[in-house]
Amino acid sequence: MGRENHTEVSQFLLLGLSDDPKFQPILFGMFLFMYLITVLGNLLIILAVISDSHLHNPMYFFLSNLSFVDICFTTTTVPKMLVNIQTKNKNISYMQCLSQVYFFMVFAGMDNFLLTVMAFDRFVAICHPLNYTVIMNPHFCCLLVLMCWMIILSVSMFHSLLMKQLTFSMGTEIPHFFCELAQILRVTNSDVLINNIALYVATALLCVFPVTGILYSYSQIVSSLLKMSSVVSKYRAFSTCGSHLCVVCLFYGTALGVYLSSAGTHVSQGSTIASVMYTVVTPMLNPFIYSLRNKDVKGALVRFLRVYSCPWWISIKKLSKHCHYLDKCCGF
């Protein structure tokens, strides 16, 4: 009776984070601030890596790619949400929703792959230091990133094509602040058996395999560290993994929270909050984690800002000293 073909459904309704009008200005200001910080922080990381020859190595090449993906990841969801809050309109067109699903999967999957590649890079650097420059040569690093892009673009396109075959009722409501594939499958009128099977396979490919690779890499790293006799050598070796390990825990911890809290039939408020942490907060914090815990990145940022922001060099220098003081106090 109430079924309509997907070609006739021109838009969906995104229910968002809150229906209370009092919270809308607060949500708009908060998410606009976090989005601008995310873009600025990750952009500074990219520019610092490009401009500083000391950072022209595999570890920072992957980091700059991760920063680029984080900018795109946040841009996929936050701007549309800000527009909806500002215009007090919850509509999202069918094509916009389809595009959002596609790009969300692309950049979420690339985050997974890049974190795995970075773990492999640390594994080679610590467990096979003499062969590091031979194994992690520029050609191989570019090939790894290119392969990641090819795999995730193909997987995301496959899911988008499956989604185009679904049918929806007019005025379909999506209980989220963006179009996520799992939520789309819950509100469709079609049989989603094939879609769910494809989703489970994609989850194994994009999550289980990368996590397994990260765990294996760090198990080998810990094994190598235990064989080192010098405490100083152990600290220096593991300090290069500190920032990456923090980002991995933050990314997978929040992602796990999303899927554990949304395991039921209906989306809970906890699931929505976990999604905010996963899609907005984590990309915003990544530049701070790498800049505060990594002296090379911090030094490159200071040199970059010194060159391109000479009038504020005195303030930057004071900020650098303050960050150094915080590092000592916090034990970084």
Order of alpha helices (4+ residues) and beta strands (2+ residues): beta-alpha-alpha-beta-alpha-alpha-alpha-beta-alpha-alpha-alpha-alpha-alpha-alpha-alpha-alpha
